[in-house]
Amino acid sequence: MGKIRKNYASSVQRGRFSQAFMDERLQLITPVLTYYEFSGVDMVVEAVFEGMALKKSVFADLDGACGEGAILASNTSTLNIDEIARATSRPEAVIGTHFFSPANVMRLLEIVRGQRSSKEVIATCMQLSKKLGKIGVLVGNCRGFVGNRMFGPYRREAQFLIEEGADVERVDQALVEFGNAMGPLATGDLAGLDVGWRIRKEYRHLEKPGIRQPFAEDRLCELGRFGQKTLKGWYRYDEDRRASVDPAVAALVRKSSADAGIPQRQISAAEIVERCVYALVNEGARILEEGYALRAVDIDIIYINGYGFPAYRGGPMWHADTVGLQKVYARICEFHQQHGELWEPAPLLKRLAQSGKTFAEFDKEQVVAA
């Protein structure tokens, strides 16, 4: 409650809310200490950290405590909704509601349909997003869903670029100059590097042996550098959370890269942008083909409203259309040849590029097919 009160007070100080509004909101919150206080609620949104065992334990408890008809929603950003649902006797009532951080500010809400999520539960959550003033986008249940599944390769390439010789601030600067609200490394510091670290450890057993994985961020986490919350991450932060370059990070990465035998080189801003943005596009094309996003425009809405992608570029899929899918595909083929399996072109991207079509035309074909 202290944290909630502090967040509201900060909004009042900035002029977003009046003191009367803050007082009214706080009166609507009833803090409780046991799940059994939830017996009469219509919906519960769980927001514990990203650990499957903990999530399942919470949902088993909620299943026993909540009344019939209650929606059991998880704010998980990556974990399998169906596995969480199996901890309950009512999988049709379980759904993902992935609020983007900070949840009291960001407008995007990914609504993750599980295999057994009922149409009524899905429709209710879509309606709830409007009531909350959020932009709800329905997505499928895969690792990372749509936004974070794409964000993984995007931040992976940012780290690879650092490990290959680029400066931390240079990578972020290139993406900000492209139009993003923040660079990928500064974004990690804001969200908390320990969040991604915990997720990577959760999924480590699923990674293919022999495939290159970034190591730099894990090294930072091992030193307790979790980003803004610890005042040290990719950058160093003062008490007002203003960032400055930390030479210790460059020294750590250079030593780790030398130990790993990674050659160092000069990297242009153009390559930084293409490596990061085309990683988004390639993974987005896979997600589309696999049906986890219904349309390319849904991906663009997610990236503009949840990840600070520049609205004037229309989102990553629309941006790829404006560049020309033939050009994007050709560049991804070059990266595939240079950097290996992680850059294998998505079959849908290859098909659209070779037939002279766009993601926008793919969307129209999907509507006609439906």
C-alpha positions, 0 to 999 in steps of 0.5 A: 500500500505504501508503494501504491500511495507513493506512485499516486503521490508522484502522479499528483506531483506531476499534475496527472491527478488531483489529490481528491482523485488520489484519495478516492482511488486509495479508498477503493483498494482493500488490502488483504493477507489471505486468498480467502478474501477473494471468494466474491470477486469477479476476476483476479490478476496474479502478478508474482515473479516469473517462476512456473512453480510459483505461478502454479502454486498461486493458481492452485490456491486461487482455484480453491479460494475463488467463487464459481465464474471468477476469471483467473488471469496471469500477468506473466510475460513469457510463461505457458498459460496452459501449464498454469491453467492445469494447476486449476480445475477450471482451465476455461476461466484461465487467461493471460493479461500481460500488462506492460511495465509500468502498468499504471502508465503503459496502454498496451495489454496483451490478452493471451488466449489459452487452449481452453480459455472460453470465448466469454472470458476472452470477450470479457478481458477485451472489454475490460481493456477498454474500461481500463483505458488500455489497448487490448490485443488478442495473442496466442500462447507461445513463449513470450507471446507476441511482444516479448517473443520478438523482443528477445531477438531484438535485445539478443542482437543488441547484446551481440553487437556490444560483444562484437565491439560496439559501445553500449551508448552507440547501440542505444543512440542508433536505435533512438535516432531511428525513432525508438523511445529508448535504446534496447539496453536502456530499456533493459535497465528500466525494466530490470535486468534480473527479470530477463535473467530469471526468464533465461534461467527458467528456459535454459534447458530448451536452448539448442546446444551449440547455438550462440547465446549472448552472455554480457547481460548475465555477467552484469546480473551476476554482479548484482547490476540489475538496472535502475533499481540498483543504480547500476546496469548497462549504465550507472545511475544517480539518485534521480536515475539519470544515466551515465556511461560506466567504463566498468561495463565496457571493460567487463564486456571486452574481457569476456569477449576476448575470453570467448574469442569474439573478434572486435570491429567497428560497427556502423549505426546502419548495421546496428539498426538493421540487425535489431529491427530486422530481427523483430521483423523476422520473428514477427513473420514466424509468429504470423505464420504460426497464428500467434498473431492474427494480423501483421497490424496487431504486431505493429499495434503492440510495438507502437504502444508497448515498446516505444517503436516510432509510430511514424514508421508504422510498426516493425511489419509496416516499416518492413513493407515500406523498405520493401520485403525483397530488400529486407529478405536479402539483408536477412539472408546476408546476416544468415550467412554471416551469423548462422542459424539464428538468422534463418529467414522466416518462411513467410517472409521469404514467400512474400518477398519472392512473390512481391507481396507485403505483410499488409497484403497478407493481412487482407488475405487473412480477412478474406480467408476468415 
